Amino acid sequence: MTAAHGRRFEGKVAVVTGGSRGIGAAVATRLAAEGAAVVIGYRGNQQAADELVRSLVAEGGRAMALRADVADPEQTGTLIDRAVAEFGQLDVLASCAGIEHFDALQDITPADFDRVFAVNTRGQLFAVQHAAAHMGVGGRIVLTSSVSASRAVFHHTLYAASKAAVESMVLNLSAELGRRGITINAIAPGGTATDMAAEHGAGYQHPQLRDTMPMEQWLAVHGALGRLAQPEEVAAGYAFLAGDDAAYITGRTLPLDGGFF
Ligand SMILES: NC(=O)c1ccc[n+]([C@@H]2O[C@H](COP(=O)([O-])OP(=O)(O)OC[C@H]3O[C@@H](n4cnc5c(N)ncnc54)[C@H](OP(=O)(O)O)[C@@H]3O)[C@@H](O)[C@H]2O)c1
């Protein structure tokens, strides 16, 4: 991977929340392969996080993993402070931690609302606040939305709204961060082959069709490319927005969805 992608992030330090699995793990791997020192945040899966760190270090990278629940801004602050203490600076925040939710209107509870927004929305805002405090000119922040933010899907209101808010945050924060030479953007992935998709992917189908059509067949109908993304394909978008080639892009959300319609 290193030879194929070059060393765009040599001398840079990146924090990747939700870096233990799925899209975040692929982002951490890509940034490390291109020379970044990477700090991986995770919620509970220490084994996956430690294994990823071991493999990145074995490849010659600099990496460490720290448990930090992004629903608690104090833990996010500690994650970022420790990243800076260990590696001396912070150049990139890739905010990938997120949780899914499907429920019909009458079944949504205030606790569901608070839990989903605490991770997907509030968690990302305070990650930006803590990260930006350590960043100088050239800082790069990439948050995670979803194609769901701009699609109507049965029983998906909470998750979709929590991600739509992220796109609005990115747009508005770009103004104040831009004056400091920091860019902030989001990736809106479509269906990507991770644990989350395996667990919740069927929810995207109409309730009457659910479980009648395999996910692959459904995607073949609803996506131009007709398949799930691999996490590495989505990670390439984060690396682009975190790199020098994206220096004049800010406040935007990049759909990375294989032409989902
Ligand atoms: N997969 C898709 O099809 C898809 C599509 C659109 C958008 N997305 C978004 O892309 C992001 C990554 O999704 P994924 O599919 O890679 O998910 P995943 O496979 O479920 O992995 C989730 C990651 O987030 C971490 N995480 C979850 N809650 C956390 C919390 N409260 N604090 C800190 N870390 C937490 C997990 O840590 P542990 O390992 O410790 O549990 C894990 O590293 C999410 O924001 C998701 O909403 C995914």
The ligand as a Tripos MOL2 file, in Angstrom:
@<TRIPOS>MOLECULE
LIG
   48    52     1     0     0
SMALL
NO_CHARGES

@<TRIPOS>ATOM
      1 N1        -21.1750    1.1070    6.7360 N.am      1 LIG1
      2 C1        -22.0070    1.8660    6.0680 C.2       1 LIG1
      3 O1        -22.7090    1.3750    5.1610 O.2       1 LIG1
      4 C2        -22.1050    3.3490    6.3680 C.ar      1 LIG1
      5 C3        -22.8640    4.1400    5.4830 C.ar      1 LIG1
      6 C4        -22.9700    5.5060    5.7390 C.ar      1 LIG1
      7 C5        -22.3260    6.0690    6.8250 C.ar      1 LIG1
      8 N2        -21.6120    5.2740    7.6680 N.ar      1 LIG1
      9 C6        -20.9520    5.9300    8.7930 C.3       1 LIG1
     10 O2        -19.5650    5.6330    8.7390 O.3       1 LIG1
     11 C7        -19.0250    5.5860   10.0710 C.3       1 LIG1
     12 C8        -18.3190    4.2580   10.2850 C.3       1 LIG1
     13 O3        -19.2760    3.2190   10.0950 O.3       1 LIG1
     14 P1        -18.8460    1.6880   10.0340 P.3       1 LIG1
     15 O4        -19.7660    1.0500    9.0710 O.co2     1 LIG1
     16 O5        -17.3870    1.5860    9.8880 O.co2     1 LIG1
     17 O6        -19.3060    1.2430   11.5120 O.3       1 LIG1
     18 P2        -18.9010   -0.0410   12.3960 P.3       1 LIG1
     19 O7        -18.3830   -1.1000   11.5240 O.co2     1 LIG1
     20 O8        -20.0890   -0.3020   13.2420 O.co2     1 LIG1
     21 O9        -17.7090    0.5470   13.3150 O.3       1 LIG1
     22 C9        -18.0360    1.5930   14.1960 C.3       1 LIG1
     23 C10       -16.7910    2.1760   14.7970 C.3       1 LIG1
     24 O10       -17.1830    3.2850   15.6150 O.3       1 LIG1
     25 C11       -16.7640    3.0520   16.9470 C.3       1 LIG1
     26 N3        -17.7520    3.6260   17.8520 N.ar      1 LIG1
     27 C12       -19.0750    3.3890   17.9180 C.ar      1 LIG1
     28 N4        -19.6410    4.1110   18.8940 N.ar      1 LIG1
     29 C13       -18.6390    4.8160   19.4680 C.ar      1 LIG1
     30 C14       -18.5630    5.7140   20.5350 C.ar      1 LIG1
     31 N5        -19.6510    6.0570   21.2390 N.pl3     1 LIG1
     32 N6        -17.3600    6.2540   20.8450 N.ar      1 LIG1
     33 C15       -16.2520    5.9150   20.1510 C.ar      1 LIG1
     34 N7        -16.2530    5.0550   19.1340 N.ar      1 LIG1
     35 C16       -17.4280    4.5080   18.8030 C.ar      1 LIG1
     36 C17       -16.6250    1.5440   17.0740 C.3       1 LIG1
     37 O11       -15.7610    1.2310   18.1530 O.3       1 LIG1
     38 P3        -15.7380   -0.2680   18.8280 P.3       1 LIG1
     39 O12       -15.0380   -1.1590   17.8250 O.co2     1 LIG1
     40 O13       -14.9530   -0.0950   20.0610 O.co2     1 LIG1
     41 O14       -17.1590   -0.6640   19.0430 O.co2     1 LIG1
     42 C18       -16.0560    1.2090   15.7080 C.3       1 LIG1
     43 O15       -14.6880    1.5340   15.6580 O.3       1 LIG1
     44 C19       -20.2100    5.8250   11.0080 C.3       1 LIG1
     45 O16       -20.2520    7.1870   11.3410 O.3       1 LIG1
     46 C20       -21.4180    5.4520   10.1590 C.3       1 LIG1
     47 O17       -22.5770    6.1320   10.6000 O.3       1 LIG1
     48 C21       -21.4840    3.9250    7.4580 C.ar      1 LIG1
@<TRIPOS>BOND
     1     1     2 1
     2     2     3 2
     3     2     4 1
     4     4     5 ar
     5     4    48 ar
     6     5     6 ar
     7     6     7 ar
     8     7     8 ar
     9     8     9 1
    10     8    48 ar
    11     9    10 1
    12     9    46 1
    13    10    11 1
    14    11    12 1
    15    11    44 1
    16    12    13 1
    17    13    14 1
    18    14    15 2
    19    14    16 1
    20    14    17 1
    21    17    18 1
    22    18    19 2
    23    18    20 1
    24    18    21 1
    25    21    22 1
    26    22    23 1
    27    23    24 1
    28    23    42 1
    29    24    25 1
    30    25    26 1
    31    25    36 1
    32    26    27 ar
    33    26    35 ar
    34    27    28 ar
    35    28    29 ar
    36    29    30 ar
    37    29    35 ar
    38    30    31 1
    39    30    32 ar
    40    32    33 ar
    41    33    34 ar
    42    34    35 ar
    43    36    37 1
    44    36    42 1
    45    37    38 1
    46    38    39 2
    47    38    40 1
    48    38    41 1
    49    42    43 1
    50    44    45 1
    51    44    46 1
    52    46    47 1
@<TRIPOS>SUBSTRUCTURE
     1 LIG1         1 GROUP 0 **** ****
